Amino acid sequence: MNEQLRTQVRIPRELMEWLKEMAKDQSRSMNGQLVEVLKQAKRAQASA
């Protein structure tokens, strides 16, 4: 089972606006979009 943890982060306004727009374009919640962006970054790092 995937354990999910809660946290709070401070994000610069321009990144938050970008995240909101990306989430809207992908029909995801902001949380879902942030998780996807982090997963993509993790995959990119692993393949580098």
N, C-alpha and C positions, 0 to 999 in steps of 0.2 A: 504494500500500500504506500502511496505517495504521501508523506507527511508534509503539511503546509504550515508555514510559520507566518506570523504577522509582523510587520515592521513599518516604521515611518521613515521616509526619506525627504530630504530637501532637494528640490530640482530647480535649476534656473528657469525663469519664466519662458524663455524661448524654446527650451527643450520640452517643457510641459505643453506648450502650444503645439509643437511638432508631434508629440506623443498623442495628444487629443485628436489631431487631424489624421494621423496614421491609423489610430484605432477606429475612427469613423469610416475611413476609406476601406478598412478591412472588416467592418462590421463586428468589431470586438470591443470589449470593455477596455478602459485604460489599463487596468490590471492585466488583462489578457494580452494586450499589446506589449506591455512592458516585459512580461514573462517571455513572449516570443522574441523580442529584441535581445534579451539576455541569453536565451537559448542559442540564437544565431551567432552571437558573439562568442559563446563558449565553443560551438562547433568550429567556427573560423579559427579560434586559437588552437584547438586540438589538431586541426589539419595543417597548421603553419609549421 
